[in-house]
């Protein structure tokens, strides 16, 4: 009897040993493989693995794929041919193509500790088999919860009529979508506008770990003095505030004035006659003016000729006297006419409207008087001769 019990114990132990080995061998027949099991990443990056699943069993296996060992703020997805998958089937070893590739994408949170993070890919079959592939990511730096607002060139130089254009970049490094309000604090009279994708905007919405280029256009007031001016620009969301400081250096300003020696902008001229007037072109700015062009807009058939039609250069504070000859039309009627004279450069311009009174010439006035006297003399003659009859 004792011998029989010992025999039964040996049979039971042998049966358990064989069953465990069968399970072990079956599990070893499921292979998960990837050439790179550890990757270096940064917060907010996506770690990508290509996994090969090999079925060395004698039957087709249906796999359920999971990722274990990561906290809930880590997201992952399995893909095949760019489509998300959760389960898949692999042929047995006695059939052709008993392996299949899948892509594993693991999103690293923005708020993450620096160092090595271990996890494992687990593939379970409907028959109870399981294969495990240990993986890891090495986070190179500690993650942050912030917004980045940066600019390539914060300092620019130009003239008073320049438009300063700065190129900034806004990056949402928070784990949530953010709506940013864009504001600027500038000296009085300065115009600051934001442009995104060729459109002027006052706010920008960014998904987590996304970025947007923002163009900042700054226009100084017309009467700005030379100097250095600071403009503070902010990107404000419900959770973060980021500020950058811009600098605009005004080298000087352009200015031009057109007048006459005593400031009189009117004169008279005989019909069909000529009149010379004197003009003064003055550089009222702080930088030289170049290629100043003089022109006139006249009534029909009137002309204006300038002593100099172009001033090559006029230094800041300098003046230039220019003579202009106005010729009235022979067909003009006595009365007042307007004449517009302009001095223009690519940077500045000035215009003045002159009132020109066209008058009948003295010659024709004298002729008219003579005709009147002649008529009176003729009437007197006829009265004397025929008045007594």
VODREN-53317 format. One line per field, with one value per residue: residue number from 1; chain; x, y, z of N, C-alpha, C in turn. Coordinates in steps of 0.05 Angstrom, whole numbers. Layout:
BEGIN
i: [NUM	...]
ch: [A	...]
n.east: [X	...]
n.north: [Y	...]
n.up: [Z	...]
ca.east: [X	...]
ca.north: [Y	...]
ca.up: [Z	...]
c.east: [X	...]
c.north: [Y	...]
c.up: [Z	...]
% end
This chain:
BEGIN
i: [1	2	3	4	5	6	7	8	9	10	11	12	13	14	15	16	17	18	19	20	21	22	23	24	25	26	27	28	29	30	31	32	33	34	35	36	37	38	39	40	41	42	43	44	45	46	47	48	49	50	51	52	53	54	55	56	57	58	59	60	61	62	63	64	65	66	67	68	69	70	71	72	73	74	75	76	77	78	79	80	81	82	83	84	85	86	87	88	89	90	91	92	93	94	95	96	97	98	99	100	101	102	103	104	105	106	107	108	109	110	111	112	113	114	115	116	117	118	119	120	121	122	123	124	125	126	127	128	129	130	131	132	133	134	135	136	137	138	139	140	141	142	143	144	145	146	147	148	149	150	151	152	153	154	155	156	157	158	159	160	161	162	163	164	165	166	167	168	169	170	171	172	173	174	175	176	177	178	179	180	181	182	183	184	185	186	187	188	189	190	191	192	193	194	195	196	197	198	199	200	201	202	203	204	205	206	207	208	209	210	211	212	213	214	215	216	217	218	219	220	221	222	223	224	225	226	227	228	229	230	231	232	233	234	235	236	237	238	239	240	241	242	243	244	245	246	247	248	249	250	251	252	253	254	255	256	257	258	259	260	261	262	263	264	265	266	267	268	269	270	271	272	273	274	275	276	277	278	279	280	281	282	283	284	285	286	287	288	289	290	291	292	293	294	295	296	297	298	299	300	301	302	303	304	305	306	307	308	309	310	311	312	313	314	315	316	317	318	319	320	321	322	323	324	325	326	327	328	329	330	331	332	333	334	335	336	337	338	339	340	341	342	343	344	345	346	347	348	349	350	351	352	353	354	355	356	357	358	359	360	361	362	363	364	365	366	367	368	369	370	371	372	373	374	375	376	377	378	379	380	381	382	383	384	385	386	387	388	389]
ch: [A	A	A	A	A	A	A	A	A	A	A	A	A	A	A	A	A	A	A	A	A	A	A	A	A	A	A	A	A	A	A	A	A	A	A	A	A	A	A	A	A	A	A	A	A	A	A	A	A	A	A	A	A	A	A	A	A	A	A	A	A	A	A	A	A	A	A	A	A	A	A	A	A	A	A	A	A	A	A	A	A	A	A	A	A	A	A	A	A	A	A	A	A	A	A	A	A	A	A	A	A	A	A	A	A	A	A	A	A	A	A	A	A	A	A	A	A	A	A	A	A	A	A	A	A	A	A	A	A	A	A	A	A	A	A	A	A	A	A	A	A	A	A	A	A	A	A	A	A	A	A	A	A	A	A	A	A	A	A	A	A	A	A	A	A	A	A	A	A	A	A	A	A	A	A	A	A	A	A	A	A	A	A	A	A	A	A	A	A	A	A	A	A	A	A	A	A	A	A	A	A	A	A	A	A	A	A	A	A	A	A	A	A	A	A	A	A	A	A	A	A	A	A	A	A	A	A	A	A	A	A	A	A	A	A	A	A	A	A	A	A	A	A	A	A	A	A	A	A	A	A	A	A	A	A	A	A	A	A	A	A	A	A	A	A	A	A	A	A	A	A	A	A	A	A	A	A	A	A	A	A	A	A	A	A	A	A	A	A	A	A	A	A	A	A	A	A	A	A	A	A	A	A	A	A	A	A	A	A	A	A	A	A	A	A	A	A	A	A	A	A	A	A	A	A	A	A	A	A	A	A	A	A	A	A	A	A	A	A	A	A	A	A	A	A	A	A	A	A	A	A	A	A	A	A	A	A	A	A	A	A	A	A	A	A	A	A	A	A	A	A	A	A	A	A	A	A	A	A	A	A	A	A	A	A	A	A	A	A]
n.east: [17	38	77	46	23	69	82	39	46	94	77	40	74	107	70	53	102	111	66	77	124	104	72	111	143	107	97	148	147	124	145	170	199	245	293	313	309	312	304	327	294	257	218	150	161	151	161	180	172	187	156	164	123	126	100	111	83	39	-10	-56	-52	-88	-77	-78	-59	-23	4	45	63	69	49	-16	-15	16	10	-6	-4	-20	-2	-15	3	-10	-58	-96	-92	-116	-121	-94	-80	-37	-5	8	69	75	55	63	96	94	98	88	90	85	73	92	75	94	74	110	99	92	101	146	192	263	306	309	254	218	180	134	117	61	36	-20	-51	-112	-112	-88	-33	26	69	125	157	208	216	245	250	293	291	316	315	283	213	170	119	98	98	131	157	190	240	275	307	309	323	320	335	319	287	243	197	196	173	177	190	183	201	170	163	114	105	68	78	49	5	-45	-93	-86	-109	-84	-79	-56	-18	8	53	69	104	67	28	52	42	24	18	-5	10	-12	-3	-11	-54	-82	-84	-109	-105	-84	-94	-69	-54	-33	37	48	65	70	86	93	84	106	87	111	98	124	103	89	117	161	219	291	322	322	273	229	187	140	117	65	43	-14	-47	-97	-67	-12	36	75	129	162	214	218	261	267	305	309	339	334	292	252	238	206	197	159	157	152	196	173	128	82	31	6	-5	-7	-20	-12	-60	-39	12	76	103	151	165	192	215	224	257	261	298	271	280	322	359	395	362	350	349	306	247	216	152	91	21	-23	-72	-111	-71	-34	33	92	157	217	275	311	295	305	334	393	416	400	421	407	370	384	370	342	338	294	276	214	180	119	72	16	-44	-62	-114	-139	-187	-201	-191	-188	-142	-120	-58	-18	41	94	143	180	207	229	221	196	149	123	72	44	-10	-20	-51	-69	-80	-109	-102	-126	-82	-43	-38	-82	-119	-108	-121	-175	-193	-179	-214	-263	-259	-257	-308	-339	-322	-341	-396	-404	-390	-431	-475	-464	-466	-515	-551	-580	-619]
n.north: [-24	25	29	35	86	119	111	134	187	198	194	237	281	277	285	339	365	354	382	436	444	437	483	522	513	524	578	598	593	637	697	762	816	870	914	958	968	1007	1077	1145	1203	1266	1308	1308	1286	1233	1166	1115	1049	991	931	861	806	738	675	613	569	511	527	578	641	686	751	795	860	896	949	952	978	1034	1099	1131	1180	1173	1161	1113	1078	1025	1009	989	993	1047	1047	1044	992	937	883	825	775	719	676	604	565	527	549	596	659	671	714	781	852	908	976	1013	1069	1113	1165	1214	1246	1317	1335	1303	1261	1265	1213	1140	1103	1045	996	947	908	868	810	772	710	679	628	627	636	675	730	770	833	870	941	1008	1078	1134	1192	1253	1303	1340	1346	1403	1450	1495	1555	1573	1632	1660	1698	1711	1757	1808	1862	1919	1967	2029	2081	2137	2129	2075	2007	1960	1892	1835	1767	1718	1659	1616	1568	1515	1482	1456	1404	1411	1439	1507	1575	1633	1700	1756	1812	1880	1927	1990	2052	2115	2126	2089	2035	1968	1905	1837	1781	1722	1669	1703	1733	1785	1781	1775	1736	1668	1598	1539	1470	1419	1414	1437	1487	1556	1603	1673	1736	1800	1865	1930	1998	2062	2127	2185	2231	2215	2218	2211	2155	2101	2052	2013	1956	1917	1851	1805	1737	1709	1660	1620	1594	1605	1658	1692	1734	1777	1824	1875	1916	1978	2018	2083	2117	2167	2219	2233	2293	2346	2410	2457	2522	2595	2653	2693	2668	2676	2651	2664	2699	2743	2741	2759	2742	2692	2708	2707	2689	2694	2658	2649	2592	2555	2499	2458	2417	2388	2346	2297	2270	2263	2283	2254	2257	2293	2309	2358	2380	2399	2411	2435	2483	2472	2476	2509	2520	2501	2515	2492	2518	2481	2415	2372	2358	2334	2320	2340	2364	2351	2402	2439	2488	2502	2548	2554	2573	2583	2585	2608	2599	2627	2605	2623	2622	2631	2655	2715	2714	2673	2620	2553	2525	2470	2454	2408	2376	2319	2259	2190	2180	2224	2279	2342	2390	2448	2492	2542	2605	2633	2692	2707	2760	2811	2837	2899	2923	2909	2932	2986	2991	2982	3027	3067	3054	3064	3120	3134	3120	3155	3203	3199	3197	3248	3280	3267	3286	3341	3353	3338	3350	3400	3401]
n.up: [0	17	-21	-66	-58	-61	-113	-139	-124	-151	-204	-205	-196	-240	-281	-271	-279	-333	-355	-341	-370	-421	-426	-420	-464	-503	-494	-505	-559	-579	-603	-592	-622	-629	-658	-629	-564	-527	-523	-531	-510	-509	-465	-485	-534	-583	-576	-620	-639	-678	-681	-686	-690	-680	-694	-672	-662	-674	-692	-715	-683	-644	-623	-568	-554	-506	-464	-410	-346	-348	-326	-321	-349	-393	-461	-512	-575	-619	-686	-753	-819	-816	-790	-730	-683	-641	-632	-665	-716	-726	-771	-766	-754	-793	-838	-892	-881	-822	-788	-765	-773	-729	-709	-653	-618	-569	-529	-497	-436	-424	-372	-339	-305	-307	-333	-335	-359	-349	-384	-411	-469	-478	-505	-512	-524	-549	-532	-483	-481	-471	-488	-474	-481	-459	-453	-457	-444	-445	-414	-430	-404	-351	-353	-368	-349	-386	-427	-486	-512	-560	-597	-656	-672	-632	-635	-676	-728	-757	-797	-782	-812	-820	-820	-770	-770	-734	-721	-686	-643	-618	-569	-543	-487	-450	-422	-444	-489	-508	-506	-529	-514	-548	-533	-529	-502	-513	-529	-530	-587	-619	-664	-659	-686	-695	-735	-766	-810	-855	-838	-797	-727	-659	-623	-609	-617	-591	-595	-547	-540	-590	-640	-664	-713	-705	-732	-718	-726	-723	-720	-718	-692	-734	-719	-690	-649	-657	-627	-577	-569	-529	-533	-502	-509	-499	-489	-467	-430	-397	-360	-365	-373	-418	-436	-482	-500	-545	-585	-616	-656	-673	-723	-744	-773	-831	-865	-900	-928	-965	-989	-997	-1000	-966	-949	-979	-1019	-1067	-1129	-1187	-1258	-1326	-1377	-1420	-1409	-1372	-1307	-1256	-1198	-1133	-1099	-1038	-1017	-962	-917	-865	-832	-797	-825	-887	-949	-1011	-1083	-1095	-1126	-1166	-1184	-1219	-1218	-1263	-1289	-1350	-1408	-1383	-1361	-1323	-1309	-1279	-1248	-1229	-1235	-1204	-1141	-1121	-1071	-1005	-947	-876	-846	-884	-937	-1002	-1054	-1107	-1171	-1205	-1266	-1287	-1338	-1366	-1399	-1466	-1475	-1429	-1382	-1350	-1280	-1219	-1210	-1191	-1173	-1164	-1132	-1121	-1079	-1078	-1049	-1046	-992	-966	-974	-997	-1010	-1041	-1052	-1098	-1109	-1168	-1202	-1261	-1306	-1352	-1401	-1399	-1448	-1479	-1446	-1452	-1506	-1504	-1475	-1512	-1553	-1528	-1521	-1574	-1592	-1562	-1583	-1636	-1628	-1607	-1650	-1687	-1660	-1656	-1709	-1730	-1693	-1691	-1729]
ca.east: [0	56	91	27	21	93	80	19	60	113	62	29	96	116	49	55	127	107	47	91	142	89	64	135	151	87	102	173	142	115	169	167	226	250	322	321	290	314	307	330	272	254	190	133	167	138	180	169	184	176	156	158	110	131	85	125	66	27	-36	-58	-56	-100	-63	-87	-35	-25	29	43	86	70	28	-39	-10	30	-9	7	-21	-9	-10	-6	-4	-20	-85	-94	-102	-115	-117	-85	-77	-12	-6	25	96	74	45	81	92	84	106	75	102	67	87	84	81	90	77	122	85	109	109	158	218	287	317	300	228	215	153	136	96	51	19	-34	-67	-138	-108	-76	-5	34	97	131	180	216	225	251	257	311	283	341	312	258	192	161	92	103	95	155	152	217	243	302	322	292	332	320	342	307	279	217	175	200	157	195	177	198	191	169	152	99	104	52	91	31	-8	-72	-97	-85	-117	-67	-84	-31	-20	33	56	88	102	43	29	63	22	35	-1	5	1	-8	-12	-19	-78	-78	-98	-105	-102	-76	-101	-49	-56	-10	62	48	77	60	102	78	98	99	92	112	100	126	87	102	134	179	247	312	327	317	246	224	160	136	96	58	24	-27	-68	-109	-48	15	41	103	134	187	218	229	275	267	323	303	363	327	267	251	220	211	178	159	145	164	212	157	105	59	25	-11	6	-24	-5	-29	-69	-19	38	93	109	171	163	215	207	244	254	275	299	264	286	348	376	395	342	362	332	281	235	197	131	68	-5	-32	-97	-107	-55	-15	58	110	185	233	304	322	273	313	355	406	418	395	428	388	370	391	348	350	320	289	258	195	167	92	62	-13	-55	-72	-143	-149	-207	-194	-202	-169	-135	-103	-34	-6	70	102	171	177	228	217	216	179	138	109	58	32	-28	-18	-74	-59	-101	-104	-112	-122	-57	-45	-40	-110	-134	-105	-136	-203	-197	-179	-239	-284	-256	-264	-338	-350	-316	-359	-423	-403	-389	-457	-493	-458	-472	-543	-569	-596	-640]
ca.north: [0	47	30	46	115	131	109	155	213	202	199	264	300	276	298	368	373	354	403	462	446	442	511	538	510	538	606	604	593	664	714	790	826	897	918	979	966	1031	1102	1171	1221	1291	1311	1316	1271	1207	1144	1097	1023	972	905	838	784	712	652	588	547	496	537	607	653	713	765	820	875	917	960	952	990	1063	1112	1138	1204	1164	1151	1097	1067	1005	1014	973	1007	1073	1044	1036	964	927	854	816	746	712	648	584	562	509	564	618	685	667	737	806	876	929	1000	1022	1097	1121	1194	1221	1270	1341	1334	1277	1262	1257	1187	1116	1093	1018	985	922	901	842	798	749	696	669	602	631	640	703	737	796	847	893	965	1030	1104	1150	1220	1269	1326	1341	1359	1428	1459	1524	1565	1586	1654	1668	1715	1708	1782	1828	1890	1928	1995	2041	2109	2143	2119	2047	1987	1940	1866	1815	1739	1704	1632	1610	1539	1506	1459	1446	1380	1417	1460	1534	1598	1654	1728	1770	1840	1895	1952	2006	2081	2127	2132	2066	2015	1941	1885	1810	1768	1692	1658	1725	1746	1799	1768	1784	1712	1643	1573	1518	1444	1412	1408	1448	1514	1574	1627	1698	1759	1824	1889	1953	2022	2085	2151	2201	2252	2203	2228	2191	2143	2073	2049	1985	1947	1891	1835	1782	1715	1703	1640	1617	1581	1615	1685	1695	1762	1783	1852	1884	1941	1991	2040	2103	2131	2195	2221	2248	2316	2364	2432	2473	2548	2617	2669	2707	2652	2682	2630	2675	2719	2747	2737	2766	2720	2687	2718	2691	2700	2678	2658	2636	2571	2546	2471	2456	2391	2392	2322	2294	2254	2275	2276	2250	2255	2309	2316	2380	2377	2417	2404	2461	2484	2463	2493	2524	2505	2510	2505	2496	2523	2454	2396	2352	2364	2308	2315	2363	2355	2358	2430	2457	2498	2507	2566	2545	2591	2570	2603	2600	2611	2624	2598	2645	2620	2634	2676	2730	2702	2659	2592	2539	2512	2453	2449	2388	2367	2291	2239	2164	2179	2246	2296	2366	2402	2473	2502	2570	2618	2650	2709	2714	2787	2821	2852	2928	2932	2907	2951	3012	2990	2985	3055	3082	3048	3079	3148	3137	3118	3180	3224	3196	3205	3277	3291	3266	3304	3368	3358	3334	3355	3424	3398]
ca.up: [0	18	-47	-86	-54	-72	-143	-148	-120	-172	-228	-204	-199	-268	-297	-267	-291	-362	-361	-339	-392	-446	-426	-424	-492	-520	-491	-519	-587	-586	-602	-597	-629	-640	-657	-610	-542	-510	-539	-518	-518	-494	-457	-507	-558	-587	-580	-640	-641	-698	-667	-702	-675	-694	-684	-677	-654	-696	-699	-718	-657	-643	-602	-556	-547	-485	-455	-380	-331	-351	-312	-338	-365	-417	-481	-532	-595	-638	-713	-776	-843	-807	-777	-702	-679	-613	-634	-691	-719	-739	-780	-752	-766	-817	-861	-900	-868	-795	-772	-773	-760	-719	-699	-627	-613	-541	-525	-471	-425	-420	-344	-335	-292	-323	-327	-350	-352	-359	-388	-427	-487	-472	-526	-501	-544	-540	-520	-457	-482	-467	-494	-462	-492	-442	-467	-440	-455	-428	-417	-427	-386	-336	-368	-357	-355	-392	-454	-496	-531	-567	-620	-668	-671	-618	-639	-703	-731	-781	-796	-770	-829	-824	-805	-759	-770	-717	-724	-660	-643	-593	-565	-520	-474	-429	-432	-452	-509	-495	-522	-521	-522	-555	-526	-531	-487	-529	-524	-541	-616	-634	-672	-658	-696	-697	-760	-768	-836	-872	-827	-772	-706	-632	-606	-623	-602	-597	-582	-531	-554	-617	-641	-684	-718	-703	-743	-702	-742	-706	-736	-700	-700	-755	-708	-670	-648	-658	-601	-574	-558	-521	-535	-489	-521	-482	-496	-441	-430	-371	-342	-367	-384	-427	-446	-495	-503	-571	-585	-642	-655	-694	-730	-750	-786	-855	-865	-922	-928	-990	-985	-1011	-981	-946	-943	-995	-1038	-1088	-1147	-1211	-1283	-1349	-1394	-1440	-1400	-1354	-1281	-1242	-1169	-1119	-1080	-1019	-1008	-937	-904	-837	-817	-784	-843	-914	-969	-1037	-1107	-1091	-1152	-1166	-1205	-1216	-1230	-1273	-1305	-1378	-1425	-1368	-1357	-1302	-1314	-1255	-1252	-1224	-1231	-1184	-1123	-1117	-1042	-988	-920	-855	-838	-907	-954	-1030	-1068	-1134	-1186	-1222	-1285	-1293	-1362	-1368	-1426	-1482	-1476	-1402	-1377	-1326	-1255	-1202	-1217	-1171	-1183	-1143	-1135	-1102	-1077	-1068	-1049	-1038	-963	-955	-995	-989	-1032	-1035	-1072	-1103	-1123	-1189	-1214	-1289	-1313	-1379	-1404	-1400	-1476	-1487	-1430	-1465	-1531	-1496	-1468	-1537	-1568	-1515	-1528	-1603	-1594	-1551	-1602	-1659	-1620	-1603	-1677	-1700	-1645	-1664	-1737	-1737	-1670	-1694	-1750]
c.east: [17	71	72	24	45	92	61	31	79	99	51	51	105	96	50	79	123	88	61	110	128	81	88	144	132	91	127	169	129	138	162	195	226	280	331	301	292	320	311	308	273	224	174	138	150	159	167	185	171	179	149	147	113	116	98	109	54	-1	-36	-65	-68	-89	-79	-62	-40	3	26	68	88	46	7	-34	7	9	7	-14	-6	-20	0	-16	-19	-48	-81	-106	-100	-110	-108	-81	-52	-13	13	51	95	62	65	75	79	93	91	88	80	85	75	94	74	95	87	108	104	118	120	185	240	296	304	273	224	186	156	111	87	32	7	-51	-93	-135	-93	-46	2	63	101	157	187	226	231	255	273	304	307	339	285	238	182	132	93	97	122	147	179	217	272	319	305	300	333	324	329	301	251	193	177	178	175	179	194	185	193	158	139	96	88	64	74	17	-36	-71	-99	-94	-102	-77	-58	-35	8	31	77	84	77	48	40	41	35	12	12	-7	8	-20	-25	-44	-70	-95	-93	-102	-95	-84	-82	-56	-31	13	62	59	65	79	84	95	88	107	90	116	102	109	103	122	154	207	266	317	321	290	242	194	158	113	91	39	12	-49	-79	-89	-20	15	70	106	161	189	231	242	276	284	317	328	357	300	269	231	227	189	181	144	158	179	196	131	81	55	4	4	-13	-6	-23	-37	-49	9	53	98	129	166	186	204	230	237	272	274	294	269	313	367	375	372	356	341	305	271	214	178	108	44	-19	-59	-90	-92	-36	10	74	137	201	262	319	298	280	336	368	408	414	399	407	392	376	366	359	329	318	269	240	182	140	83	32	-21	-65	-103	-156	-169	-198	-207	-180	-167	-118	-81	-21	23	79	132	170	204	215	209	197	170	125	96	46	13	-26	-43	-63	-82	-93	-117	-108	-97	-62	-49	-70	-128	-132	-121	-166	-210	-198	-205	-263	-284	-264	-294	-350	-346	-335	-387	-424	-404	-417	-477	-489	-468	-502	-562	-587	-619	-666]
c.north: [25	51	42	76	130	132	131	183	219	208	227	285	301	290	328	379	375	377	431	465	450	471	529	537	525	568	614	605	619	683	743	801	855	902	938	979	990	1056	1126	1190	1246	1292	1321	1301	1246	1186	1123	1072	1007	944	883	816	758	690	626	564	533	506	568	618	681	728	790	834	895	926	963	966	1021	1075	1122	1162	1198	1152	1134	1087	1046	1011	993	986	1033	1071	1034	1008	958	897	848	786	741	682	630	579	544	523	586	643	683	690	762	830	895	952	1008	1051	1104	1151	1200	1246	1293	1343	1306	1280	1253	1229	1165	1107	1066	1011	960	919	873	833	773	737	686	642	603	634	670	707	766	807	871	916	986	1056	1119	1179	1237	1292	1325	1356	1384	1433	1489	1530	1578	1608	1666	1684	1712	1734	1803	1857	1896	1958	2005	2070	2113	2132	2089	2031	1965	1913	1846	1788	1725	1676	1626	1580	1532	1480	1449	1421	1385	1438	1487	1555	1622	1681	1742	1800	1853	1920	1968	2036	2092	2133	2109	2046	1988	1922	1858	1797	1738	1683	1680	1740	1760	1787	1781	1761	1688	1619	1551	1492	1438	1404	1416	1476	1530	1597	1652	1721	1784	1849	1914	1978	2046	2108	2168	2221	2241	2215	2205	2181	2113	2069	2019	1979	1919	1876	1811	1762	1705	1682	1638	1606	1592	1643	1686	1722	1763	1813	1858	1911	1953	2016	2059	2119	2161	2195	2238	2270	2335	2386	2448	2499	2569	2635	2683	2692	2658	2661	2639	2696	2724	2745	2746	2742	2717	2696	2698	2705	2682	2681	2643	2616	2565	2517	2467	2427	2395	2367	2321	2277	2267	2265	2274	2248	2268	2318	2338	2377	2396	2406	2430	2460	2477	2485	2512	2507	2517	2498	2513	2501	2497	2435	2375	2362	2338	2302	2341	2353	2364	2387	2449	2466	2502	2525	2557	2565	2575	2591	2592	2614	2605	2618	2623	2645	2623	2657	2690	2718	2687	2629	2580	2523	2496	2447	2430	2383	2340	2276	2212	2163	2200	2263	2320	2379	2429	2481	2532	2581	2638	2665	2716	2741	2793	2838	2881	2937	2931	2926	2979	3013	2994	3013	3072	3078	3063	3108	3153	3137	3144	3203	3223	3205	3236	3291	3291	3283	3333	3374	3357	3341	3379	3421	3387]
c.up: [0	-9	-68	-84	-66	-102	-153	-145	-143	-199	-229	-208	-228	-287	-296	-281	-322	-371	-361	-363	-419	-448	-432	-453	-510	-519	-506	-549	-597	-582	-609	-601	-639	-638	-636	-587	-523	-527	-521	-528	-501	-486	-481	-532	-560	-593	-598	-642	-664	-686	-687	-683	-692	-680	-692	-668	-679	-704	-701	-690	-661	-619	-594	-546	-526	-477	-424	-368	-333	-336	-332	-356	-390	-436	-501	-552	-612	-666	-732	-801	-836	-795	-749	-699	-649	-613	-663	-692	-735	-746	-764	-767	-791	-841	-868	-885	-840	-776	-783	-758	-751	-710	-672	-624	-584	-538	-498	-461	-423	-391	-338	-322	-311	-314	-343	-340	-366	-363	-406	-445	-482	-494	-515	-523	-532	-527	-493	-457	-480	-475	-484	-474	-475	-460	-447	-456	-435	-433	-410	-409	-373	-352	-353	-365	-360	-421	-462	-516	-537	-592	-630	-665	-658	-623	-668	-705	-757	-777	-785	-786	-834	-809	-797	-758	-756	-721	-697	-664	-616	-592	-540	-509	-450	-440	-443	-475	-496	-516	-512	-532	-526	-550	-528	-514	-500	-522	-539	-571	-632	-640	-674	-666	-698	-722	-760	-794	-853	-862	-801	-750	-679	-612	-623	-605	-611	-581	-565	-548	-583	-616	-664	-688	-719	-713	-729	-718	-724	-723	-717	-709	-719	-743	-688	-672	-650	-630	-601	-559	-552	-523	-522	-501	-504	-496	-471	-446	-402	-350	-343	-379	-392	-440	-460	-499	-530	-568	-614	-639	-679	-699	-735	-764	-811	-853	-887	-921	-954	-985	-1003	-991	-960	-940	-959	-1017	-1059	-1104	-1170	-1235	-1306	-1365	-1417	-1433	-1382	-1328	-1267	-1212	-1157	-1098	-1062	-1011	-984	-926	-874	-820	-805	-801	-871	-931	-996	-1059	-1102	-1119	-1149	-1189	-1199	-1230	-1237	-1285	-1334	-1393	-1410	-1365	-1335	-1308	-1289	-1263	-1248	-1219	-1211	-1167	-1115	-1088	-1028	-959	-899	-847	-861	-922	-983	-1042	-1098	-1147	-1205	-1240	-1293	-1319	-1364	-1397	-1440	-1482	-1448	-1400	-1351	-1301	-1241	-1211	-1194	-1185	-1160	-1150	-1113	-1102	-1064	-1069	-1043	-1009	-952	-979	-982	-1013	-1023	-1059	-1074	-1117	-1143	-1202	-1242	-1295	-1342	-1380	-1406	-1429	-1484	-1470	-1443	-1491	-1525	-1490	-1493	-1553	-1555	-1522	-1557	-1606	-1584	-1571	-1626	-1652	-1617	-1631	-1689	-1686	-1654	-1692	-1743	-1714	-1674	-1713	-1738]
% end
